[in-house]
């Protein structure tokens, strides 16, 4: 994949040079050909990124069978933590039915980081657009095997069951990784426009959600208590429409210091009219779009069974 990325970078430089210095018809034809080749290479690179990510998921600790897992099981589990505590220690796809949900739905359970995490969002390569309508964010969209949003109704059903922690795993294009974790993460129902509340922060990426990273900015930067906004339903505190300007649905204020559903830029650093990338300000600032963002939930009081528990059973995902 490194050689493909190097080739793509070189091709982009050559194309830019042609565009700067070439004026003849033959030159314009060559520029068109180079641009088409650039698009093909980008598609190949995205496919390789997605394949690499899937392989990483399959090789996570506890996923011993190393195979893609699709489940059919009794719909008695309310989240991935309950599955983990019931003996399902392998990361993979399960069906859960939180209290209040009218039907079960498919989730990816991350059984690493001591297990029991229900993944609610994933960004890895820009294959999925997150500039979506209120109805799409309500129901959820994307491929749970790749990039997706689990759905605001589902987020409400899960977090209404008790106190949940949100963990966000992030990676930049240099391979550096950081995380942010918030206790007591809750998403209200649609009547309250999926209002966001959360508790104390721990982590290495900085506390971008609360807006407390700098004195005097929380009035516009804090996401605490914010309603969810999309381009077709504006609930922010800004005179304009943050979702429109920043190209994604989120709990905007005026507008954001964290926005993980923004435009995906494949090189990290970007320039635009607004800071509309996949942004976590307290780590890489407004003008850097992250390579990877994974949001996941687990009960705040979750306790992993001791590894030497003689009664512990390590089930693989049922088939």
N, C-alpha and C positions, 0 to 999 in steps of 0.2 A: 504494500500500500504506500510505503514511503517513496518508491520510485514513481508511482502514479501521481502522487501529490507534487513531486518535484517537476515532473513533466507538465502538469497543469499550470504550475506557477510560471514556468518558462514560457509556455504558450500564451498566458495572459500578458506577460511583459512584451512579447513579440507583437501581439495584437494591438496593444496600447501604442507601441512605437509606430506601427503601420498607420493607425488612425491619426497620429500626430503629424506625420510627414508625407502621407500619400494622398494625391488628389486625382489621379487618372482613373478611368473606368476600370482598367485592369487591376489597379490597386484596390478599388472598392470590391471587386469580385474576390480578390484574395482575402480581404478583411472578412467578408461574409463566410468564406470557406473556413478561415481560422476560428471565427466565432462559433460556427456549427461544431467544429472539432472540440472547442472548449466546452460547449454544452454537453457533448457526448462524454468527455472525460469527467465532468462534474457528476453526471449521472452514474458513471462507473464507480467514482469515489464514494458517492452516497450509498450505493448498494454494498460496497465493501465495508463501509462504516457500520451499516445495519447488521451485516453478517457477523462482524467482529463483536458487536454489542450482544447479539443473540448468543454467541459462543461464550461470552463472559457470563451471561445470565445462567447458562446451562452448567457452567463450571464453578458456580458459587459453592461455598462450604455447605454441605448438607444435601446438595443435589447430586447424589452419588451415582444415580443411574445414567446421568449424562445424556438423557434423551428428552425430546420435546414431550411435555406432558399435557394431556387434555383430560379433564375430569368429568366423571358422572358420579354423583354421590347424593346422599340424603341432604336436603337443604336445611340442616339444623344449626348451621354455624353462622354467627352474627358478624364475625370479622376474622382476619387471619391469625390474630392472637389466640382466639378460641380453637382454631384449627391446630396451631402449634402446640397448645397445651393438651390437645387430644391425641398427640403423637405424630402429627404430620410435620416432619422436620425438613422436608425438601422444598426448596423454592420452586414455584411453578404456578400453573393456572388452576383456580378453584372457583366454586360458586358459593356465594354467601347470601344471606338474607337478613339484613339488620332489622331491628324492631321498627315497625312503621312502613317498611317497604312492602309493596303489594306483590312483588315477585322476586325471586332470586336473580342475581346478576353475576357475571363473570369478572373476576379480579385476578391480578397477579400478586401473589404472596411472596414477599422477600423474607426468607427465613435466616438471612445473615444478620449481623449486628445484634446478636442474641435472640433473633427470631421474632415472628409475629407481626410483621409490618404489612399493612394493606397499601399498595402503591396507588396513588390517586392522580399522578401526572408524571409524564416522562418526555423530555426533549433530548434528542441525541444527534440528529443530522438535518433537521429542517424539512423532512419529507412531508410533514403534515402542517397545514396552515392553522394557526391559532387565532386568526382574525375572523371570528365567527359570531353568529347571532345569539341573542338571548336564548332562543329555543334550543339551539345546538349546545350551548354551555349547560343549560338545564338538564338535557338528556345525556350528555356526554358524546364524545366523538373520537375518531382515530382507531388505531390498532393496538390493543393491549399487549401485543407482542413487539411493538415498536414505539411510536409516539402517540400519545393519547391524553385525553382529559376524562376522568371517570364520570363526571356529571355532578352538577350542583345539588340536585335532589339526593343523589347517593351520598355526597359529602354530608348533607344535613342528616340523613338517616343514620349514618355511622356515628357522627359526633354527638348526636342527640342521645345516644345510649349511655353516656357517662363522660368522664374526663379523658380526653385523648391528647397525646403528644404528637406534634408534627415534626418530622425530621426532613430536612432538605439536603440532599447530597449534590454538590456542584463540582464541575471540573472546567478548567479553561483549556485553551488550545495549546498550552505548553505542558499539559499533563499534570498540572498542580490541582490538588483536590482540597476542598473545604466543606464544612457542614454547618448548618444552623438548626437548632432544635428549640421548639416552643411547647411548654406545657399548656394544658387546658385549652386546646385549640377547638373552636366551635364555629360551625356555619349554621346560621338560622334558616328558617324555611323561606319559600318563595314569597309569602306575604310580607316578610320583612326584608325582601330583596337579598337573601342569602348573606345577611350582615355577618362580618367577621369579628370574632373576639379571640384573644389568646393571652397566655400568661408569661411566666418568666422565660428568659432566653439563656441558653448555653450554646457554645460552639466555637468555631474557628473562622467563620466567614464574616462575623460582625452582625450586630443587631439592626438590620435594615428595616424590618417590619415595624418596629416601634417608633422610629424616628428620633431616638434618644442619642444618636451617635454624635450630635453636635448641639450645643446650647441654642435654643430659640428656633429650631427648625421643625419641631414636632407638630406644630399647628398645620403645616402643609405636607410634611413628609410622613407622618404616622399613618399606618393602615389600621390601627386599632379602632374598632367600631364602624368601619367603612362598609357601605353596601356594595354589592357587585355591580359592575357596569359593563355594557357591551356597546358596540357602535349604534345599535338600534334601541337601546334603553340606557339613558345616561343618568346615573345616580351619584356622580362624584360631587365634590365641593368646588370644582373649577368652573370658571365662566364659560369655557368651551366644553368639548367632549374628549376626555382623556383616552377613552377606548378607541375613538377615531384617530386621534393624533398618534397614539402609541401602538396601534395595530394589534390589539388583543384584548380579551376580556380579563378583568382583574378587580380587586378591591381598591379602587383608586381614591386618592384624596385630592391633592392639587399639584401634580398628578401622582408622582410616586418616588420612592427611594428603593423600592423592590418591585420588579415586574418580570415574572418568569414565563409569561405567556406572550411575549412580544415577538417581533420579527427575528427570524434566525439568520444570522450573518455568518458565513462559513470561514471567516478569517479572524474573528474576535474583534479587533479594532474596526470601527465603522464610522461613517459620517452620514448624517441625515438631518432633516429639518427639526426633528425632536429626538429625544433619547428613547427610541422605540425598539431597542434590542432586547435580548434576554438578559435582564439587568439585575445585579445585586450590588447596590452602590457601595456598601461598606467593604467590599472585597476588591472589585475591579473598576469601580466608578460607573458613571452613566454612559460612557462612550466605549464600553467593551461589552460585547455580547457573548455570553458563556457558551461553551460547547455542549455541556451536559447539565441538565437539571432533573432531579428525581425527587418528587414529593411523596411522602408516605406517612401513614397514621398507625398508632398503636396506643392501647390504653396506658395512661400515665402511670398507673399502679401495677403495670405488668411485671411479673417476676418469672424469670426463667428457672425451670427445675434444675437442681444440681445435676451435673453431668454424670455423677456416679450413682444416681438414684437407681436402685435395683429394680424399681417398678416402672421406670421410664421405658416407653416403647417407641422405636424410630420407624414410623410408617413412611412409605413413599406415597406420593399422590395417588389416590385410587383411580383405577381405569375401568 
